[in-house]
Amino acid sequence: MPDVFKIHHRRSLHTAGQRLVAAGIGLASLAMCGVLKVQADYGALPPLPAVSDLSLSVVVLDRQDRLLRAFTSLDDKWRLPVELESIDPLYIKMLLAFEDQRFHRHHGIDVRALLRSLLASLRQGQIVSGGSTLTMQVARLLDERPTRSLKRKYEQFLKAVQLEQAYSKEDILRFYALRAPFGGNLEGVRAASLTWFGKEPKRLTPAQAALLVALPQSPEARRPDRFAENAMKARNRVLKRALAAGVLTKDETASAMTEPVRSKRYDMPFLAPHESREAKAGNPVRSEHNLTLDRDLQAALEKLARRKITALPAPISSSIIVADHQSGEIVARIGAPDMLNGGRLGHVDMTRAVRSPGSTLKPFIYGLAFEEGIGLPQSLIVDRAIDISGYQPTNFDQAYQGTVTLREALQLSLNTPAVQLLEAVGPARLIARLKRAGVRPVLKKDVAPGLAISLGGVGITLKDLAQAYAALARGGVPIDLTTCRIDCKVESSAQVSQRLLSGKASWMVSDILTGLPQTQSAETSHIAYKTGTAYGYRDAWAAGFDGRHVVAVWVGRPDGTPVPGQTGASVAVPILFEVFQKLGPERVPLQDAPVDVSRQAQGEVPVPLRYARLPDAQNRGSGNEGLRIAFPPDGAELDLGFTRNETSSWQVQPLVVKLKGGKAPYSVLINGRPLPEKMQRQQLVWQPDGPGFTEVTILDRSGHSDKVTVLLR
């Protein structure tokens, strides 16, 4: 080789080397710039949402955390909360086998899967698979934007890495289980399982699990309700992949492929809709509401209510409450048989509507009479026409029974005996006792309680009625009834430290109410119950209890229009007894009688109580020869100017009580406790201990008596 050529050759090599070095430096610079750009883009990514940040459907759960009702999310999706532990493990195995076999080994991007996808696509001349990992799919689902451009795919890679850095593999799987699309407005495995299979995803067949894996790949084109054949083909491809991955056996795969795809959607659970609505409205920030209701019982009673009400013309509706009075938990609450039935005003929750209770408060009048020593169940009373200061009540059938026992009077639901007894115990005292049980009676503003209360002249709700009967079932001890299981707000205000009635009086009333006809005696014996029919047939009621459950039933028109001929006995009682049948054939017995009641029941009625001791001479043998308290009138509110002095003692004007008639000396009882000295004059001057309801009872030497209850302020 000539020297000149060698020199030129060496120069050429030298120049080439320089160029290569320069090129290498340039590539390195480009690589460095690329790395810096990726780092900058990664650092500029917005923060990832937490699972708690996702807009989920609000769910209402029963006492065993079973779904009662769900509400769509803020963006109108069925996106129900779900934990991985609540999903069949078979689904997770099939998902990973089909979508991302190296899920637990990569860090968001599976390079091997991407290269395999690229080579397969080059061989086929078209895109066969995308090579996306589950993490990348979650990144796309959270971003909610398409990834068809290279720029969007690049951003998806970065977000996948970000997800892997911020969350565990289990968290990423949970994100997918919450956000995977399943057609229409269905998102998440739980919503899909409830819609396509009618059950929770806890237990799935291989065919069901495979369908849930297949649907998100093309959710609209594979919707079982529209394209069942497409759904089946996609499902079978998943089954074949599961077989190849060893997730399923040949027999399991063959059997699953023969399973048909249901082409109709199941409705989302819609139980206890009124109570669910109330729970959501009461605490709108919670995504999960935990109730004491029992899903199976609730479903059975809603079905019962719909069946019963179908036989009655619209717009008649009904409502039911069932509670465990031992724990205070309401286990079923039906505001209307069908919330969506506009013809029956189904949207109105009649367990919370204030209505006239008819005769259902009579047992508490009798209980007070027993407690105050006015009479015993065997005491006599005259059922006859009466006129008390212009109030002239009549019986439901416009007839009178004459002399009857108090037991018979209550069982027959006679009106005039109840009014006479209420006059004796005082309407204000009855209202005060009901309030102890958490009942919130509604009276006319600025009008004192009157005798009409005994016949339904007061407003209460079905929940109030159940609350009162629960206390009666517990021997007079009040308890709050609630449907709330976690983070509860007190719905009522039962004064558990004060009795509704004494244990003795409660047992007497309960014993009388068990003597009413037991319409399904073989299955429902030992149920104490009472009916009620409001004036004009506007409301029909029945309330009853055994040793564990209290049940209250209402039937009527939500708009308050009368339903001629409809009574508590004819329409509410049959529902009441069927409800008790649904609670099971075994009845928990009522409380045993107190010892002193047992002895009393076996003996004769004391002569002074042979007839009920009433304020006037309406009954034979009870004449008080004109003895009455002239002032203050029963039910009055007296302002005595209560103030506290420096020692925190009450300073107050004395209460003056004036009498008419009777024979001295007079015995005085204040709230059931006798004063030490008897009165010789027809005027009492007494210094109260403090404000509140006060009962004053006066007895003369012949045993005649009168009583008033007043509110001292």
LINQUI-V917492 format. One line per field, one symbol per residue. ss: DSSP state (A for helix, B for strand, O for the rest). burial: + if it has 24 or more other C-alpha atoms within 12 Angstrom, else -. Layout:
BEGIN
ss = ???
burial = ???
END
This chain:
BEGIN
ss = OOAAAAAAAAAAAAAAAAAAAAAAAAAAAAAAAAAAAAAAAAAOOOOOOOAAAOOOOOBBBOOOOOBBBBOOOOOOOBBOOOOAAAOOAAAAAAAAAAAOOOOOOOOOOOAAAAAAAAAAAAAAOOOOOOOOOAAAAAAAAAAOOOOOOAAAAAAAAAAAAAAAAAOOAAAAAAAAAAAOBOOOOBBOAAAAAAAAOOOOOOOOOAAAAAAAAAAAAAOOOOOOOOOAAAAAAAAAAAAAAAAAOOOOOAAAAAAAAOOOOOOOOOOOOBOOAAAAAAAAAAOOOOOBBBBOOOAAAAAAAAAAAAAAAAOOOOOBBBBBBBBBOOOOBBBBBBOOOOOOOAAAOOOOOOOOOOBBOOOOOAAAAAAAAAAOOOOOOOOBBBBOOOOBOOBOOOOOOOOOOBBBBAAAAAAOOOAAAAAAAAAAAOAAAAAAAAAAOOOOOBOOOOOOOOAAAAAOOOBBOAAAAAAAAAAAAOOOBOOOOBOBOOOOOOOOOOOOOOBOOOAAAAAAAAAAAOOOOOOOAAAAOOOBBBBBBOAAAOBBBBBBBOOOBBBBBBBBBOOOOOOOOOOAAAAAAAAAAAAAAAOOOOOOOOOOOOAAAAAAAAOOOOAAAOBOOOOOOOOOOOOOOOOBBBBOOOOOBBOOOOBBOOOOOBBOOOBBBBBBOOOOOBBBBBOOBBOOOOBOOOBBBBOOOOOBBBBBBBBOOOOOBBBBBBBBO
burial = -----------------------------------------+-----+-----++++++++++--++++++-----++++++++-+++-++++++++++++++---++++--++---------------++++++++++++++---------+-++++++++++--+-+-+++++++++++++++++++++++++++-++++-++++++++++++++-+-+++++--+-++++++++++++++---++----+--++---++--+--+++++++++++++------+++++++++-++++++++++-++-----++++++++++++-++++++++++++----+++++++++++++++++++++++++++++++++++++++++++------++++---++-++++++++++++++++++++++++++++++++++++++++-----++++++++++++++++++++++++++++++++++++++------+++++--++++++++++++++++-++++----++++++++++++-++++++++++++++++++++++++--+--++++++++++++++++++---++-++-----+----------++++++++++++++++++++++-++++++++-+--------------+-++++++++-++++++-------+--+++---+-++-++++++++--+++++++++++
END
